[in-house]
Amino acid sequence: MDTQADKAVIVSNASGTSPFVLVCDHASNRIPEKYGDMGLSGIERLSHIAWDPGALSVSHLLSDLLGAPLVQSTVSRLVIDCNRDLDAPDLIWTLSETTRITANEGLSADERDYRITHFHRPFHDAIDAVLEMRRRAGQDTILVCMHSFTPVYLGVARPWPIGLIHGTDPRFTQTVYDALKAEEPDMNVGWNQPYAALNGVTLTLEKHGDGRGLEATMIEIRNDEILEPAGVALWANRLARCLETARTARGLAMAR
């Protein structure tokens, strides 16, 4: 029998009436039992190469504050990266930063298909199901993709405590940026930092946001900001305020 611990995706508050829908692609560092430790140390499996530390904690609190549905992957991106296209070279990582993922080297076509079928596709199907249910109910939707990033990457420091990334339509992301700067003018808000759509990291944003013609944004919080409850609360409350401010600025619907 399939237990919640075995599922590739968890949907919380699916019937939430908020106009926001939250998605957390890299919510978990869980490696299914069949893959063992993938040749990695415990420290490596807890590090950012395996997931986005803090992102799920912020997403859960933000979901509660907004009354928003939340869709989260339960599988480490070391198994398969749910925020990558199926033909992307880093769909299944063999090198993450400076760490070789030897368990993924020389992967068979059958194993690749297994991971797509059991982990990647169910996650995106669940997002589609939530969005389609809302469309049929006549609910307006703003998609928010939640991530975190490491303070240092390949030896280069990343100064932004938060970065905002847009897809083909930058307008909602711009209003979130404006709201953050209005609340704290000195905040170093990264625009398309530490990544941009050209880096191939916006599958979920573009597939489910742009692809459906929805207002959408991708939020990246530097993970040293959200490793403790106080930081999680600070950012979740700040984002709840700024997302609502952006929604109002764009003239979008309120919760039903």
The 8 nearest C-alpha neighbors of each residue, nearest first, counted from 0:
[[1, 2, 5, 3, 6, 4, 7, 117],
 [2, 0, 5, 3, 6, 4, 7, 8],
 [3, 1, 5, 4, 0, 6, 7, 9],
 [2, 4, 6, 5, 1, 9, 7, 8],
 [3, 5, 2, 6, 73, 1, 7, 9],
 [6, 4, 2, 3, 1, 7, 31, 73],
 [7, 5, 3, 8, 4, 2, 73, 1],
 [6, 8, 118, 73, 72, 74, 122, 121],
 [7, 9, 72, 122, 73, 6, 71, 10],
 [10, 8, 71, 70, 11, 72, 73, 6],
 [11, 9, 70, 69, 13, 71, 8, 12],
 [10, 12, 69, 13, 68, 9, 70, 71],
 [11, 13, 68, 15, 14, 69, 67, 10],
 [14, 12, 68, 11, 15, 10, 129, 69],
 [13, 15, 12, 16, 68, 67, 129, 133],
 [16, 14, 67, 12, 68, 66, 13, 17],
 [15, 17, 254, 255, 14, 18, 66, 67],
 [16, 18, 254, 67, 19, 66, 15, 65],
 [19, 17, 140, 254, 139, 141, 253, 16],
 [20, 18, 141, 17, 67, 140, 142, 21],
 [19, 21, 142, 68, 67, 143, 141, 69],
 [22, 20, 69, 143, 144, 68, 142, 70],
 [21, 23, 70, 144, 69, 71, 145, 143],
 [22, 24, 71, 145, 26, 25, 144, 70],
 [25, 23, 72, 26, 81, 71, 82, 22],
 [26, 24, 50, 51, 27, 23, 72, 76],
 [25, 27, 55, 23, 24, 72, 71, 51],
 [28, 26, 73, 75, 29, 74, 50, 25],
 [27, 29, 75, 50, 49, 74, 30, 44],
 [30, 28, 74, 75, 27, 31, 73, 49],
 [29, 31, 75, 74, 32, 28, 34, 78],
 [32, 30, 33, 34, 29, 35, 74, 5],
 [31, 33, 34, 35, 30, 36, 29, 5],
 [32, 34, 31, 35, 30, 36, 37, 78],
 [35, 33, 32, 37, 31, 36, 30, 102],
 [36, 34, 32, 37, 33, 30, 31, 38],
 [35, 37, 38, 39, 34, 30, 40, 44],
 [38, 36, 102, 39, 35, 34, 100, 101],
 [37, 39, 36, 102, 101, 40, 100, 35],
 [40, 38, 37, 36, 43, 44, 41, 100],
 [41, 39, 43, 42, 44, 38, 36, 45],
 [40, 42, 44, 43, 45, 39, 36, 46],
 [41, 43, 45, 40, 44, 46, 39, 47],
 [44, 42, 46, 40, 45, 41, 39, 48],
 [43, 45, 41, 42, 46, 49, 40, 39],
 [46, 44, 42, 43, 41, 49, 28, 47],
 [45, 47, 43, 48, 44, 49, 42, 50],
 [46, 48, 50, 49, 51, 52, 149, 45],
 [47, 49, 46, 50, 95, 43, 77, 44],
 [48, 50, 28, 47, 75, 77, 44, 76],
 [51, 49, 25, 28, 47, 27, 75, 48],
 [50, 52, 147, 25, 47, 54, 146, 26],
 [53, 51, 54, 50, 222, 47, 147, 226],
 [54, 52, 225, 56, 226, 55, 222, 51],
 [53, 55, 146, 57, 56, 147, 52, 51],
 [54, 56, 58, 26, 57, 53, 59, 23],
 [57, 55, 59, 53, 58, 54, 60, 231],
 [56, 58, 231, 60, 54, 235, 55, 59],
 [57, 59, 55, 61, 56, 60, 62, 54],
 [60, 58, 62, 56, 61, 57, 55, 63],
 [59, 61, 63, 57, 62, 58, 235, 64],
 [60, 62, 64, 58, 235, 63, 59, 57],
 [63, 61, 67, 59, 65, 60, 66, 64],
 [62, 64, 60, 66, 61, 65, 59, 67],
 [63, 65, 61, 62, 66, 60, 239, 236],
 [66, 64, 67, 62, 63, 61, 17, 239],
 [67, 65, 63, 17, 15, 62, 64, 16],
 [66, 68, 62, 17, 15, 65, 20, 19],
 [69, 67, 12, 13, 20, 15, 11, 21],
 [68, 70, 21, 11, 22, 10, 20, 62],
 [69, 71, 10, 22, 9, 23, 21, 126],
 [72, 70, 23, 9, 8, 22, 24, 26],
 [71, 73, 8, 24, 74, 26, 7, 122],
 [74, 72, 27, 7, 8, 71, 29, 26],
 [75, 73, 29, 27, 72, 30, 28, 7],
 [76, 74, 28, 29, 77, 27, 49, 78],
 [75, 77, 80, 79, 78, 49, 50, 25],
 [76, 78, 75, 49, 79, 92, 91, 80],
 [79, 77, 76, 75, 91, 30, 74, 80],
 [80, 78, 76, 91, 77, 90, 81, 114],
 [79, 81, 76, 90, 82, 83, 91, 77],
 [80, 82, 119, 83, 24, 79, 76, 122],
 [81, 83, 202, 80, 203, 24, 200, 201],
 [84, 82, 90, 202, 81, 80, 87, 200],
 [85, 83, 87, 86, 202, 90, 82, 81],
 [84, 86, 87, 90, 83, 115, 88, 119],
 [85, 87, 84, 88, 90, 83, 89, 91],
 [88, 86, 84, 90, 89, 85, 83, 199],
 [89, 87, 90, 86, 91, 92, 85, 83],
 [90, 88, 92, 91, 87, 83, 80, 93],
 [89, 91, 80, 87, 83, 88, 79, 92],
 [92, 90, 79, 89, 80, 78, 93, 77],
 [91, 93, 89, 94, 77, 90, 95, 100],
 [92, 94, 100, 103, 99, 104, 101, 91],
 [95, 93, 99, 98, 92, 100, 96, 97],
 [96, 94, 98, 97, 48, 92, 99, 93],
 [95, 97, 98, 94, 153, 152, 48, 99],
 [98, 96, 95, 94, 99, 153, 48, 100],
 [99, 97, 95, 94, 96, 100, 48, 93],
 [100, 98, 94, 101, 93, 95, 97, 96],
 [101, 99, 93, 102, 94, 103, 98, 92],
 [100, 102, 104, 103, 99, 93, 38, 37],
 [101, 103, 37, 100, 104, 38, 93, 106],
 [104, 102, 101, 93, 106, 100, 105, 92],
 [103, 105, 101, 106, 102, 93, 100, 92],
 [106, 104, 107, 103, 102, 101, 93, 108],
 [105, 107, 104, 103, 110, 108, 111, 102],
 [108, 106, 110, 109, 111, 105, 112, 104],
 [107, 109, 111, 110, 112, 106, 113, 105],
 [108, 110, 112, 107, 111, 113, 106, 114],
 [111, 109, 113, 107, 112, 108, 114, 106],
 [110, 112, 108, 114, 113, 109, 107, 115],
 [111, 113, 115, 109, 110, 114, 116, 108],
 [114, 112, 110, 116, 111, 115, 117, 109],
 [113, 115, 117, 111, 116, 112, 118, 110],
 [114, 116, 119, 112, 113, 118, 117, 120],
 [117, 115, 113, 114, 120, 118, 112, 119],
 [116, 118, 114, 115, 113, 119, 121, 120],
 [117, 119, 7, 114, 115, 121, 120, 116],
 [120, 118, 115, 81, 122, 121, 116, 117],
 [119, 121, 123, 122, 116, 115, 118, 124],
 [122, 120, 124, 123, 119, 118, 125, 117],
 [123, 121, 125, 8, 120, 124, 119, 72],
 [122, 124, 126, 120, 125, 121, 127, 119],
 [123, 125, 121, 127, 122, 126, 120, 128],
 [126, 124, 128, 122, 123, 127, 121, 129],
 [127, 125, 123, 129, 128, 124, 130, 70],
 [126, 128, 124, 130, 125, 129, 131, 123],
 [127, 129, 125, 131, 126, 130, 132, 124],
 [130, 128, 132, 126, 127, 131, 125, 133],
 [129, 131, 127, 133, 132, 128, 134, 126],
 [130, 132, 134, 128, 133, 129, 127, 135],
 [133, 131, 129, 135, 130, 134, 128, 136],
 [132, 134, 136, 138, 130, 131, 135, 137],
 [135, 133, 131, 137, 136, 132, 138, 130],
 [134, 136, 132, 137, 133, 131, 138, 130],
 [135, 137, 133, 134, 138, 132, 131, 139],
 [136, 138, 134, 135, 133, 139, 132, 140],
 [139, 137, 133, 136, 134, 140, 18, 135],
 [138, 140, 18, 252, 137, 141, 134, 133],
 [139, 141, 18, 19, 142, 138, 213, 20],
 [142, 140, 19, 214, 215, 18, 213, 20],
 [141, 143, 215, 20, 19, 208, 21, 140],
 [144, 142, 21, 216, 215, 217, 20, 22],
 [145, 143, 217, 22, 21, 23, 218, 216],
 [144, 146, 23, 218, 22, 217, 143, 54],
 [147, 145, 219, 54, 218, 51, 220, 23],
 [146, 148, 220, 219, 51, 222, 221, 54],
 [149, 147, 221, 222, 220, 219, 150, 51],
 [148, 150, 151, 222, 221, 152, 47, 147],
 [151, 149, 157, 156, 221, 148, 152, 223],
 [152, 150, 156, 155, 149, 157, 154, 153],
 [151, 153, 155, 154, 149, 156, 150, 96],
 [154, 152, 155, 96, 151, 97, 156, 149],
 [153, 155, 152, 151, 156, 157, 150, 96],
 [154, 156, 152, 151, 153, 157, 150, 158],
 [157, 155, 151, 150, 158, 154, 152, 153],
 [156, 158, 150, 151, 159, 155, 193, 152],
 [159, 157, 156, 160, 150, 187, 189, 221],
 [158, 160, 161, 187, 189, 188, 157, 162],
 [161, 159, 221, 220, 158, 187, 188, 224],
 [162, 160, 220, 159, 188, 219, 221, 189],
 [161, 163, 189, 219, 192, 188, 190, 218],
 [164, 162, 218, 190, 191, 217, 189, 219],
 [165, 163, 191, 217, 195, 216, 190, 218],
 [166, 164, 169, 216, 172, 217, 168, 167],
 [165, 167, 168, 205, 196, 169, 204, 209],
 [166, 168, 169, 209, 165, 205, 196, 170],
 [167, 169, 166, 170, 165, 209, 171, 214],
 [170, 168, 165, 172, 171, 173, 167, 166],
 [171, 169, 173, 172, 168, 174, 214, 165],
 [170, 172, 174, 173, 169, 214, 175, 215],
 [173, 171, 175, 216, 169, 174, 170, 165],
 [172, 174, 176, 170, 171, 175, 169, 177],
 [173, 175, 177, 245, 171, 176, 172, 178],
 [176, 174, 178, 172, 245, 177, 173, 241],
 [177, 175, 173, 179, 174, 178, 172, 180],
 [176, 178, 174, 180, 175, 179, 181, 173],
 [177, 179, 175, 181, 241, 176, 180, 174],
 [180, 178, 182, 176, 181, 177, 241, 183],
 [181, 179, 184, 183, 177, 182, 178, 176],
 [182, 180, 178, 179, 183, 184, 177, 176],
 [181, 183, 179, 180, 178, 184, 241, 177],
 [182, 184, 180, 186, 181, 185, 179, 178],
 [185, 183, 180, 186, 181, 182, 179, 187],
 [186, 184, 183, 187, 180, 188, 182, 181],
 [187, 185, 184, 183, 188, 180, 179, 160],
 [186, 188, 159, 189, 185, 160, 158, 161],
 [189, 187, 161, 162, 186, 159, 190, 160],
 [188, 190, 162, 192, 159, 163, 191, 161],
 [189, 191, 192, 163, 162, 164, 188, 176],
 [190, 192, 164, 195, 194, 163, 189, 193],
 [193, 191, 194, 189, 162, 190, 195, 163],
 [192, 194, 191, 162, 189, 195, 157, 148],
 [195, 193, 192, 191, 198, 196, 164, 200],
 [194, 196, 191, 197, 198, 164, 192, 193],
 [195, 197, 198, 201, 199, 200, 166, 194],
 [196, 198, 195, 199, 200, 194, 201, 166],
 [197, 199, 196, 195, 200, 194, 201, 193],
 [200, 198, 197, 196, 201, 83, 202, 195],
 [201, 199, 198, 196, 202, 82, 83, 195],
 [200, 202, 204, 196, 203, 199, 205, 82],
 [203, 201, 82, 205, 83, 204, 206, 200],
 [204, 202, 206, 205, 201, 82, 207, 208],
 [205, 203, 208, 201, 202, 207, 206, 144],
 [204, 206, 209, 208, 202, 203, 207, 210],
 [207, 205, 210, 203, 202, 204, 208, 209],
 [206, 208, 210, 205, 203, 204, 211, 209],
 [209, 207, 213, 204, 205, 210, 215, 211],
 [208, 210, 205, 212, 211, 213, 207, 206],
 [209, 211, 206, 207, 208, 212, 205, 213],
 [212, 210, 209, 213, 208, 207, 206, 205],
 [211, 213, 209, 210, 208, 214, 207, 215],
 [214, 212, 208, 211, 209, 215, 141, 140],
 [213, 215, 141, 171, 142, 208, 212, 140],
 [216, 214, 142, 141, 208, 143, 213, 171],
 [217, 215, 143, 172, 165, 164, 144, 142],
 [216, 218, 144, 164, 143, 163, 145, 165],
 [217, 219, 163, 145, 146, 144, 162, 164],
 [218, 220, 146, 147, 162, 161, 163, 148],
 [221, 219, 161, 147, 222, 160, 148, 162],
 [222, 220, 148, 160, 147, 223, 224, 149],
 [221, 223, 224, 147, 225, 148, 149, 220],
 [222, 224, 225, 221, 226, 150, 149, 53],
 [223, 225, 222, 230, 221, 226, 160, 220],
 [226, 224, 230, 231, 53, 222, 227, 223],
 [225, 227, 53, 223, 224, 222, 230, 228],
 [226, 228, 230, 225, 229, 231, 224, 53],
 [229, 227, 231, 230, 232, 226, 225, 56],
 [230, 228, 232, 231, 227, 233, 225, 226],
 [231, 229, 225, 233, 232, 228, 227, 224],
 [230, 232, 225, 228, 57, 234, 229, 233],
 [231, 233, 229, 235, 230, 234, 236, 228],
 [232, 234, 230, 236, 231, 235, 237, 229],
 [235, 233, 237, 231, 236, 232, 238, 230],
 [234, 236, 61, 238, 232, 57, 237, 233],
 [235, 237, 239, 234, 238, 233, 232, 240],
 [238, 236, 234, 240, 235, 239, 233, 241],
 [237, 239, 241, 235, 240, 236, 242, 234],
 [238, 240, 236, 242, 237, 241, 235, 243],
 [241, 239, 237, 243, 238, 242, 244, 236],
 [242, 240, 244, 238, 178, 243, 239, 245],
 [243, 241, 245, 239, 244, 240, 238, 246],
 [242, 244, 246, 240, 241, 245, 247, 239],
 [243, 245, 241, 247, 242, 246, 248, 240],
 [246, 244, 174, 248, 242, 175, 243, 247],
 [247, 245, 243, 249, 251, 244, 248, 242],
 [246, 248, 250, 244, 249, 245, 251, 243],
 [249, 247, 245, 250, 246, 244, 174, 251],
 [248, 250, 246, 247, 251, 245, 171, 174],
 [251, 249, 247, 248, 246, 252, 245, 253],
 [252, 250, 246, 249, 247, 253, 248, 139],
 [251, 253, 139, 254, 250, 18, 246, 247],
 [252, 254, 18, 255, 251, 17, 246, 247],
 [255, 253, 17, 16, 18, 252, 138, 139],
 [254, 16, 253, 17, 138, 18, 252, 139]]
